Amino acid sequence: MIPGGGQPDMQQLLQQAQKMQQDLAAAQEELAQTHVEGSAGGGLVKATVNGSGELQGLVIDPGAADPQDTETLADLVVAAVRDANNEAQELAQQKLGPLAQGLGGMPGMPF
């Protein structure tokens, strides 16, 4: 109930919710198309992920590929992917954070 005894305009609330949901879907699509890069070992290993955190590419400098020390190479790959995912999460928070906050208190919204 609205202060003063009036009822909320449900049609207006539904329209606002639909607009916010459309904005959220557009932002999610934009994130899926955006690529961010992470690196490790001073750039010896570079990982590229999309804004959703899906691995899109991996570049390994030949100097990082020591056949006698594959553990270090594996650690560098994991670190580069983790770095790229952190960048993707920051990007997602920037893009989706304000939209998700707006939808958070509305019934039926997945947040």
DSSP file with accessible surface (Angstrom, degrees, kcal/mol):
  #  RESIDUE AA STRUCTURE BP1 BP2  ACC     N-H-->O    O-->H-N    N-H-->O    O-->H-N    TCO  KAPPA ALPHA  PHI   PSI    X-CA   Y-CA   Z-CA
    1    1 A M              0   0  167      0, 0.0     6,-0.2     0, 0.0     5,-0.1   0.000 360.0 360.0 360.0 143.6    0.0    0.0    0.0
    2    2 A I    >   -     0   0   81      4,-2.1     3,-1.5     1,-0.1     4,-0.4  -0.694 360.0 -95.2 -91.3 140.5    1.2    3.5   -0.8
    3    3 A P  T 3  S+     0   0  125      0, 0.0     3,-0.3     0, 0.0    -1,-0.1  -0.262 113.4  41.3 -53.6 138.5    1.2    6.1    2.0
    4    4 A G  T 3  S-     0   0   89      1,-0.2    -2,-0.0    -3,-0.0     0, 0.0   0.423 127.6 -81.8  98.7  -1.5   -2.0    8.1    1.9
    5    5 A G  S <  S+     0   0   45     -3,-1.5    -1,-0.2     1,-0.3     2,-0.1   0.398  87.1 133.5  93.7  -5.0   -4.2    5.1    1.1
    6    6 A G        -     0   0   38     -4,-0.4    -4,-2.1    -3,-0.3    -1,-0.3  -0.358  53.0-121.6 -79.4 159.3   -3.7    4.7   -2.6
    7    7 A Q        -     0   0  145     -6,-0.2    -1,-0.1    -2,-0.1     2,-0.0  -0.769  32.1-103.8 -94.8 146.5   -2.9    1.4   -4.4
    8    8 A P        -     0   0   42      0, 0.0     2,-1.2     0, 0.0     3,-0.1  -0.364  35.4-108.9 -66.7 148.7    0.2    1.0   -6.5
    9    9 A D     >  -     0   0   92      1,-0.2     4,-2.3     2,-0.1     5,-0.2  -0.684  34.0-170.2 -80.0  98.7   -0.3    1.1  -10.2
   10   10 A M  H  > S+     0   0  116     -2,-1.2     4,-2.7     1,-0.2     5,-0.2   0.863  82.6  55.5 -63.2 -36.8    0.3   -2.5  -11.1
   11   11 A Q  H  > S+     0   0  115      2,-0.2     4,-2.3     1,-0.2    -1,-0.2   0.928 109.6  46.7 -62.0 -43.1    0.4   -1.9  -14.8
   12   12 A Q  H  > S+     0   0   99      2,-0.2     4,-2.4     1,-0.2    -2,-0.2   0.915 112.0  50.8 -66.1 -40.9    3.2    0.7  -14.3
   13   13 A L  H  X S+     0   0   65     -4,-2.3     4,-2.5     1,-0.2    -2,-0.2   0.912 110.6  49.2 -62.4 -42.5    5.1   -1.7  -12.0
   14   14 A L  H  X S+     0   0   95     -4,-2.7     4,-2.6     2,-0.2    -1,-0.2   0.905 110.5  50.3 -63.9 -40.8    4.8   -4.5  -14.6
   15   15 A Q  H  X S+     0   0  106     -4,-2.3     4,-2.3     2,-0.2    -2,-0.2   0.917 111.4  48.5 -63.9 -41.5    6.0   -2.2  -17.4
   16   16 A Q  H  X S+     0   0   92     -4,-2.4     4,-2.5     2,-0.2    -2,-0.2   0.920 111.8  49.6 -64.3 -42.0    9.0   -1.1  -15.3
   17   17 A A  H  X S+     0   0    9     -4,-2.5     4,-2.4     1,-0.2    -2,-0.2   0.911 111.1  49.2 -63.8 -42.2    9.9   -4.7  -14.5
   18   18 A Q  H  X S+     0   0  112     -4,-2.6     4,-2.4     2,-0.2    -1,-0.2   0.911 111.5  49.1 -64.0 -41.3    9.7   -5.7  -18.1
   19   19 A K  H  X S+     0   0  114     -4,-2.3     4,-2.6     2,-0.2    -2,-0.2   0.935 112.2  48.1 -63.4 -44.2   11.9   -2.8  -19.2
   20   20 A M  H  X S+     0   0   44     -4,-2.5     4,-2.4     1,-0.2    -2,-0.2   0.900 111.2  50.8 -64.5 -38.7   14.4   -3.7  -16.5
   21   21 A Q  H  X S+     0   0   93     -4,-2.4     4,-2.5     2,-0.2    -1,-0.2   0.908 110.8  48.6 -65.9 -39.6   14.4   -7.3  -17.5
   22   22 A Q  H  X S+     0   0  130     -4,-2.4     4,-2.4     2,-0.2    -2,-0.2   0.912 111.4  50.0 -65.1 -41.8   15.0   -6.3  -21.2
   23   23 A D  H  X S+     0   0   60     -4,-2.6     4,-2.4     2,-0.2    -2,-0.2   0.902 110.8  50.1 -61.7 -41.3   17.8   -4.1  -20.1
   24   24 A L  H  X S+     0   0    9     -4,-2.4     4,-2.5     2,-0.2    -2,-0.2   0.929 110.2  49.2 -64.2 -44.4   19.3   -7.0  -18.1
   25   25 A A  H  X S+     0   0   53     -4,-2.5     4,-2.3     1,-0.2    -2,-0.2   0.908 111.4  49.9 -62.4 -40.6   19.1   -9.4  -21.0
   26   26 A A  H  X S+     0   0   61     -4,-2.4     4,-2.4     2,-0.2    -1,-0.2   0.914 111.1  48.9 -64.9 -41.1   20.7   -6.8  -23.3
   27   27 A A  H  X S+     0   0   10     -4,-2.4     4,-2.4     2,-0.2    -2,-0.2   0.902 110.5  51.0 -65.8 -38.9   23.6   -6.3  -20.8
   28   28 A Q  H  X S+     0   0   93     -4,-2.5     4,-2.1     2,-0.2    -1,-0.2   0.907 110.3  49.1 -65.3 -39.6   24.0  -10.1  -20.5
   29   29 A E  H  X S+     0   0  109     -4,-2.3     4,-1.3     2,-0.2    -2,-0.2   0.911 110.0  51.3 -65.2 -41.1   24.2  -10.4  -24.3
   30   30 A E  H  X S+     0   0   93     -4,-2.4     4,-0.8     1,-0.2     3,-0.4   0.912 109.2  51.2 -61.9 -41.1   26.8   -7.6  -24.5
   31   31 A L  H >< S+     0   0    5     -4,-2.4    20,-2.1     1,-0.2     3,-0.9   0.905 105.4  55.1 -61.8 -42.4   28.8   -9.3  -21.8
   32   32 A A  H 3< S+     0   0   28     -4,-2.1    -1,-0.2     1,-0.2    -2,-0.2   0.799 111.4  45.5 -62.7 -27.0   28.8  -12.6  -23.8
   33   33 A Q  H 3< S+     0   0  127     -4,-1.3     2,-0.3    -3,-0.4    -1,-0.2   0.564  96.8  90.2 -91.2 -11.5   30.2  -10.7  -26.8
   34   34 A T    <<  -     0   0   44     -3,-0.9    17,-1.5    -4,-0.8     2,-0.4  -0.697  62.8-154.3 -91.0 137.3   32.9   -8.8  -24.8
   35   35 A H  E     -A   50   0A 101     -2,-0.3     2,-0.3    15,-0.2    15,-0.2  -0.917  10.5-175.0-113.1 139.3   36.3  -10.4  -24.4
   36   36 A V  E     -A   49   0A  28     13,-2.9    13,-2.5    -2,-0.4     2,-0.4  -0.923  14.0-139.1-128.0 155.4   38.8   -9.7  -21.5
   37   37 A E  E     -A   48   0A 108     -2,-0.3     2,-0.3    11,-0.2    11,-0.2  -0.898  14.0-174.5-119.8 144.2   42.3  -10.9  -21.1
   38   38 A G  E     -A   47   0A   2      9,-2.9     9,-2.7    -2,-0.4     2,-0.3  -0.907  10.6-168.0-126.6 158.0   44.2  -12.2  -18.1
   39   39 A S  E     -A   46   0A  51     -2,-0.3     2,-0.3     7,-0.2     7,-0.2  -0.948   9.3-168.2-144.5 165.7   47.9  -13.1  -17.9
   40   40 A A  E  >> +A   45   0A  13      5,-2.0     5,-1.9    -2,-0.3     4,-0.7  -0.969  66.1  35.1-148.8 159.7   50.5  -14.8  -15.7
   41   41 A G  T >45S-     0   0   37     -2,-0.3     3,-0.7     1,-0.2    -1,-0.1   0.866 131.3 -56.6  64.6  36.6   54.2  -15.1  -15.6
   42   42 A G  T 345S-     0   0   90      1,-0.2    -1,-0.2    -3,-0.1    -3,-0.0   0.825 112.3 -42.3  65.4  29.0   54.8  -11.6  -16.9
   43   43 A G  T 345S+     0   0   23     -3,-0.4    -1,-0.2     2,-0.3    -2,-0.2   0.486 105.4 123.6  95.4   5.1   52.7  -12.3  -20.0
   44   44 A L  T <<5S+     0   0   60     -3,-0.7    17,-3.4    -4,-0.7     2,-0.4   0.841  82.0  32.1 -65.8 -32.5   54.1  -15.8  -20.7
   45   45 A V  E   <S-AB  40  60A   0     -5,-1.9    -5,-2.0    15,-0.2     2,-0.4  -0.996  73.0-174.8-127.2 129.0   50.6  -17.1  -20.6
   46   46 A K  E     -AB  39  59A  82     13,-2.8    13,-3.1    -2,-0.4     2,-0.4  -0.991   3.4-167.0-126.0 131.2   47.6  -15.1  -21.7
   47   47 A A  E     -AB  38  58A   0     -9,-2.7    -9,-2.9    -2,-0.4     2,-0.5  -0.932   4.6-158.1-116.6 140.4   44.0  -16.3  -21.4
   48   48 A T  E     +AB  37  57A  34      9,-2.8     8,-3.6    -2,-0.4     9,-1.9  -0.975  15.8 173.5-117.9 128.4   41.0  -14.6  -23.0
   49   49 A V  E     -AB  36  55A   0    -13,-2.5   -13,-2.9    -2,-0.5     6,-0.2  -0.899  29.4-117.3-125.6 159.7   37.5  -15.1  -21.7
   50   50 A N  E >   -A   35   0A   7      4,-2.0     3,-2.5    -2,-0.3   -15,-0.2  -0.382  45.0 -90.9 -85.9 175.5   34.2  -13.6  -22.6
   51   51 A G  T 3  S+     0   0    4    -20,-2.1   -19,-0.2   -17,-1.5    41,-0.2   0.681 127.8  59.9 -63.8 -14.1   32.2  -11.5  -20.1
   52   52 A S  T 3  S-     0   0   74    -21,-0.4    -1,-0.3   -18,-0.2   -20,-0.1   0.448 120.3-108.3 -89.7  -2.5   30.4  -14.6  -19.0
   53   53 A G    <   +     0   0   23     -3,-2.5     2,-0.4     1,-0.3    -2,-0.1   0.556  69.1 145.8  89.5   9.2   33.7  -16.2  -18.0
   54   54 A E        -     0   0  117      1,-0.1    -4,-2.0   -22,-0.0    -1,-0.3  -0.680  56.0-113.5 -83.4 129.4   33.9  -18.8  -20.8
   55   55 A L  E     +B   49   0A  92     -2,-0.4    -6,-0.3    -6,-0.2     3,-0.1  -0.409  41.0 169.1 -63.6 124.6   37.4  -19.4  -22.0
   56   56 A Q  E     -     0   0A  96     -8,-3.6     2,-0.3     1,-0.4    -7,-0.2   0.646  60.0  -0.4-110.4 -25.4   37.8  -18.2  -25.6
   57   57 A G  E     -B   48   0A  28     -9,-1.9    -9,-2.8     2,-0.0    -1,-0.4  -0.987  49.0-159.1-164.9 156.2   41.5  -18.4  -26.2
   58   58 A L  E     -B   47   0A  72     -2,-0.3     2,-0.5   -11,-0.2   -11,-0.2  -0.982   7.6-169.7-144.3 126.1   44.9  -19.3  -24.6
   59   59 A V  E     -B   46   0A  93    -13,-3.1   -13,-2.8    -2,-0.4     2,-0.5  -0.983   4.1-169.7-120.5 126.7   48.3  -18.1  -25.8
   60   60 A I  E     -B   45   0A  65     -2,-0.5   -15,-0.2   -15,-0.2   -16,-0.1  -0.969  21.5-131.2-119.4 120.6   51.4  -19.7  -24.4
   61   61 A D    >   -     0   0   75    -17,-3.4     3,-2.4    -2,-0.5     4,-0.5  -0.479  22.1-125.2 -64.1 135.1   54.8  -18.1  -25.1
   62   62 A P  G >  S+     0   0  111      0, 0.0     3,-1.4     0, 0.0    -1,-0.1   0.819 108.7  66.6 -55.3 -27.5   57.2  -20.8  -26.3
   63   63 A G  G 3  S+     0   0   63      1,-0.3   -19,-0.1   -19,-0.0    -2,-0.0   0.704  95.7  56.5 -67.0 -18.0   59.6  -19.8  -23.5
   64   64 A A  G <  S+     0   0   12     -3,-2.4     2,-1.4   -20,-0.2    -1,-0.3   0.603  85.7  88.7 -87.0 -10.4   57.1  -21.0  -20.9
   65   65 A A    <   +     0   0   54     -3,-1.4    -1,-0.2    -4,-0.5     5,-0.1  -0.591  49.3 163.5 -95.6  80.2   57.0  -24.5  -22.4
   66   66 A D    >   -     0   0   77     -2,-1.4     3,-2.3     3,-0.4     7,-0.2  -0.850  29.4-153.1 -94.8 112.2   59.7  -26.4  -20.6
   67   67 A P  T 3  S+     0   0  105      0, 0.0     3,-0.4     0, 0.0    -1,-0.1   0.754  95.8  55.3 -58.9 -22.2   59.1  -30.1  -21.2
   68   68 A Q  T 3  S+     0   0  172      1,-0.2     3,-0.1     2,-0.1     2,-0.1   0.554 113.0  41.2 -85.5  -8.6   60.9  -30.9  -17.9
   69   69 A D    <>  +     0   0   64     -3,-2.3     4,-1.2     1,-0.1    -3,-0.4  -0.478  58.9 148.2-139.5  65.1   58.7  -28.5  -15.9
   70   70 A T  H  >  +     0   0   94     -3,-0.4     4,-2.7     1,-0.2     5,-0.2   0.755  69.2  68.4 -72.3 -22.6   55.1  -29.0  -17.0
   71   71 A E  H  > S+     0   0  146      2,-0.2     4,-2.5     1,-0.2    -1,-0.2   0.919  99.5  48.4 -62.8 -42.1   53.8  -28.2  -13.5
   72   72 A T  H  > S+     0   0   64     -3,-0.3     4,-2.4     2,-0.2    -1,-0.2   0.926 111.3  50.3 -64.6 -41.7   54.9  -24.6  -13.7
   73   73 A L  H  X S+     0   0   35     -4,-1.2     4,-2.4     1,-0.2    -2,-0.2   0.934 110.5  49.7 -61.6 -44.0   53.3  -24.2  -17.1
   74   74 A A  H  X S+     0   0   52     -4,-2.7     4,-2.6     1,-0.2    -1,-0.2   0.915 110.3  50.7 -61.3 -41.7   50.0  -25.7  -15.7
   75   75 A D  H  X S+     0   0  108     -4,-2.5     4,-2.6     1,-0.2    -1,-0.2   0.895 109.6  50.7 -62.3 -40.4   50.2  -23.3  -12.8
   76   76 A L  H  X S+     0   0   30     -4,-2.4     4,-2.5     2,-0.2    -1,-0.2   0.896 110.0  49.9 -65.0 -39.6   50.7  -20.3  -15.2
   77   77 A V  H  X S+     0   0   34     -4,-2.4     4,-2.6     2,-0.2     5,-0.2   0.949 112.1  47.2 -63.9 -47.3   47.7  -21.4  -17.3
   78   78 A V  H  X S+     0   0   74     -4,-2.6     4,-2.7     1,-0.2    -2,-0.2   0.928 113.3  48.9 -59.8 -43.9   45.5  -21.7  -14.2
   79   79 A A  H  X S+     0   0   37     -4,-2.6     4,-2.5     2,-0.2    -1,-0.2   0.902 111.2  49.2 -64.8 -40.1   46.7  -18.3  -13.0
   80   80 A A  H  X S+     0   0    0     -4,-2.5     4,-2.5     2,-0.2   -33,-0.3   0.923 112.8  46.8 -66.8 -41.6   46.0  -16.7  -16.4
   81   81 A V  H  X S+     0   0   33     -4,-2.6     4,-2.7     2,-0.2    -2,-0.2   0.924 112.6  50.1 -66.0 -42.0   42.5  -18.1  -16.6
   82   82 A R  H  X S+     0   0  150     -4,-2.7     4,-2.3    -5,-0.2    -2,-0.2   0.923 110.7  50.0 -61.5 -42.4   41.8  -17.1  -13.0
   83   83 A D  H  X S+     0   0   56     -4,-2.5     4,-2.0     2,-0.2    -2,-0.2   0.927 111.6  47.9 -62.4 -44.1   43.0  -13.5  -13.8
   84   84 A A  H  X S+     0   0    0     -4,-2.5     4,-2.4     1,-0.2    -2,-0.2   0.912 110.9  51.3 -64.7 -40.9   40.8  -13.3  -16.9
   85   85 A N  H  X S+     0   0   47     -4,-2.7     4,-2.5     2,-0.2    -1,-0.2   0.883 107.4  53.3 -64.7 -36.9   37.8  -14.6  -14.9
   86   86 A N  H  X S+     0   0   72     -4,-2.3     4,-2.2     2,-0.2    -1,-0.2   0.914 109.5  48.7 -62.3 -41.5   38.4  -12.0  -12.3
   87   87 A E  H  X S+     0   0   80     -4,-2.0     4,-2.3     2,-0.2    -2,-0.2   0.908 111.0  50.5 -63.2 -41.4   38.4   -9.3  -15.0
   88   88 A A  H  X S+     0   0    3     -4,-2.4     4,-2.8     1,-0.2    -2,-0.2   0.898 109.4  51.0 -64.2 -39.2   35.2  -10.8  -16.4
   89   89 A Q  H  X S+     0   0  131     -4,-2.5     4,-2.5     2,-0.2    -1,-0.2   0.905 109.9  49.4 -66.1 -40.6   33.5  -10.7  -13.0
   90   90 A E  H  X S+     0   0  107     -4,-2.2     4,-2.2     2,-0.2    -2,-0.2   0.923 112.1  48.5 -62.9 -42.8   34.5   -7.1  -12.5
   91   91 A L  H  X S+     0   0   28     -4,-2.3     4,-2.4     1,-0.2     5,-0.2   0.931 111.3  49.9 -62.8 -44.0   33.1   -6.3  -15.9
   92   92 A A  H  X>S+     0   0   23     -4,-2.8     4,-3.6     1,-0.2     5,-0.6   0.903 109.3  51.8 -62.5 -40.4   29.9   -8.2  -15.1
   93   93 A Q  H  X5S+     0   0  120     -4,-2.5     4,-1.7     1,-0.2    -1,-0.2   0.916 110.8  48.2 -63.6 -39.9   29.5   -6.3  -11.8
   94   94 A Q  H  <5S+     0   0  138     -4,-2.2    -2,-0.2    -5,-0.2    -1,-0.2   0.909 121.2  35.6 -64.9 -42.0   29.9   -3.0  -13.6
   95   95 A K  H  <5S+     0   0   72     -4,-2.4     4,-0.3    -5,-0.2    -2,-0.2   0.890 131.3  26.3 -80.3 -42.1   27.4   -3.9  -16.3
   96   96 A L  H  X5S+     0   0   33     -4,-3.6     4,-3.4    -5,-0.2     5,-0.3   0.703  98.9  83.8 -98.9 -22.5   24.8   -5.9  -14.3
   97   97 A G  H  X<S+     0   0    5     -4,-1.7     4,-2.4    -5,-0.6     5,-0.2   0.923  95.2  42.2 -51.2 -55.3   25.2   -4.6  -10.8
   98   98 A P  H  > S+     0   0   86      0, 0.0     4,-1.6     0, 0.0    -1,-0.2   0.895 117.7  48.1 -62.7 -35.4   22.9   -1.6  -11.1
   99   99 A L  H  > S+     0   0   37     -4,-0.3     4,-1.5     2,-0.2    -2,-0.2   0.926 111.4  48.8 -69.9 -43.4   20.3   -3.6  -13.1
  100  100 A A  H  X S+     0   0   30     -4,-3.4     4,-1.5     1,-0.2    -1,-0.2   0.890 108.8  54.0 -65.6 -36.0   20.3   -6.6  -10.7
  101  101 A Q  H  < S+     0   0  148     -4,-2.4     4,-0.5    -5,-0.3    -1,-0.2   0.907 107.2  51.6 -64.3 -37.7   19.9   -4.2   -7.7
  102  102 A G  H  < S+     0   0   35     -4,-1.6     3,-0.2     1,-0.2    -1,-0.2   0.833 115.7  40.6 -68.6 -30.1   16.8   -2.7   -9.4
  103  103 A L  H >< S+     0   0    1     -4,-1.5     3,-1.9     1,-0.2     8,-0.2   0.659  92.3  90.0 -90.2 -15.5   15.3   -6.1  -10.0
  104  104 A G  T 3< S+     0   0   38     -4,-1.5    -1,-0.2     1,-0.3    -2,-0.1   0.797  88.6  43.3 -56.7 -34.1   16.2   -7.5   -6.6
  105  105 A G  T 3  S+     0   0   76     -4,-0.5    -1,-0.3    -3,-0.2    -2,-0.1   0.412  91.0 102.2 -95.6   7.9   13.1   -6.5   -4.7
  106  106 A M  S X  S-     0   0   42     -3,-1.9     3,-1.5     1,-0.1     5,-0.2  -0.758  75.4-115.9 -98.3 132.9   10.6   -7.4   -7.3
  107  107 A P  T 3  S+     0   0  122      0, 0.0    -2,-0.1     0, 0.0    -1,-0.1  -0.296  97.7  22.4 -62.0 142.6    8.5  -10.6   -7.0
  108  108 A G  T 3  S+     0   0   82      1,-0.3    -2,-0.0     3,-0.1     0, 0.0   0.405  90.4 125.3  84.0  -2.9    9.1  -13.2   -9.6
  109  109 A M    <   -     0   0   36     -3,-1.5     2,-1.3    -6,-0.2    -1,-0.3  -0.710  68.2-122.9 -91.2 143.9   12.5  -11.9  -10.6
  110  110 A P              0   0  101      0, 0.0    -1,-0.1     0, 0.0    -6,-0.1  -0.054 360.0 360.0 -80.7  40.3   15.4  -14.4  -10.5
  111  111 A F              0   0  107     -2,-1.3    -2,-0.1    -5,-0.2    -3,-0.1  -0.968 360.0 360.0-129.8 360.0   17.6  -12.4   -8.1
